Amino acid sequence: MNDQIYQSLRERIDQYSIGFNATESQVEIEILKKLFTPEEAGMYMNLERALKPVETIAGKANVDVDAAASLLEKMTQKGLTFPKTKDGTKYYAAAPFIHGFFEHNAVLASGQPEFKELAELIEQYMTGGFFPTGPSLRTIPVNTNAESNPKLPVAPYDDVKKIIESKEKIGLFPCACAAEASAMGRECKQTNEVCMGFDFYAEYAIEGLGTGRWITREEAFEVLKRAEAEGLVHQIGGDKRNVEAICNCCGDCCGVLRMMKQFPEPAQLAITNYVIHLNSEECEACETCIDRCPMDAISTGEAAVSVNLQRCIGCGLCTTTCPTEALTLQIKPEDQRHEPFDPKTYKFMRSSLDFEADVADQK
């Protein structure tokens, strides 16, 4: 089969989100062949990151509107598009590799034999040459809202409770990374339904793909409590205008955390405003914190545990089970803090505000 359409498709996808670069093994082409027929690959080339109505896409592709609508719906059910229906009109946008057709397939096809084959290819790609072209998720710490920790300065964008309180549309979804891990034979022991999407990202998944479910703010708070109890890291996606998702991530499954963990200094890679402080005099060396740390930043000491700050990503999980409060979170110096992502440079998750503007602009 001529691979040129898949080479062109890879180049197009590489422009979106955090990229889809070529590797020496060309495993990325095998991934595309698993996901796209040649006809679907050709149709994808007529999609954009912005939502467009079927008629516009069909005109660009020079095909019949009904034929385009049928093909786009098939592609949507395979997780290859971002769909939206407004006032009876169907709109579609191109889904990138991440966040996009990896997550969609992990949820849509989880447990099916064909997903195991795809998961193996993705694992090979992620560990054999993929490199992101920009930031993806931001780590925000547990138990840091003003009510529970009044001594610690917490900006609203780092306060997981305030983020939830600001949302009207909240969707709860199975963890895509856990689905991939399961397909690879690494069963995750954590709760499966732990990832939340908001606004457009909740709407398209639940109403367009038929995955996940709507939950209330109160249910979302319970998800956060359970995630913190199980030792999951809060990571958010979105630019400074809008938080799009909260992923509650397992250090053994999450692609972002696994990638950071393999480096000697994960603190240099993490987008976080916090770091752990150890009061050695208060530490009883109970070692409860060692298993809680997703980055292996805490190790056994003589009279107290030892903290490697170059491995700390400021998630705060170790603080919630420390019986003597010897471990506490501290905010980083001002010149080391990260503001929310700039919309001009942040490409990982396109804003819900932009998707809404797409539809408004076509009326």
Secondary structure, DSSP 8 states (H G I E B T S, - for coil): ---HHHHHHHHHHTTSTT-----TT-HHHHHHHHH--HHHHHHHTT--SS-EEHHHHHHHHTS-HHHHHHHHHHHHHTT-EEEEEETTEEEEEE--IIIIIHHHHHHHSTTSHHHHHHHHHHHHHHTTT---SS---EE--SS-STTT-TTS---GGG-HHHHHHT-S-EEEEE-HHHHHHHHTT----S-SEEEEEETHHHHIIIIII--SEE--HHHHHHHHHHHHHHT-EEEEE-BTT---EEEEE-TTT-HHHHHHHTSS-GGGT---SEEEEE-TTT-----HHHHH-TT--EE--SSS-EE-TTT-----GGGGG-TT--EEEEE--GGG----B-TTT--SS--HHHHHHHHHHT-
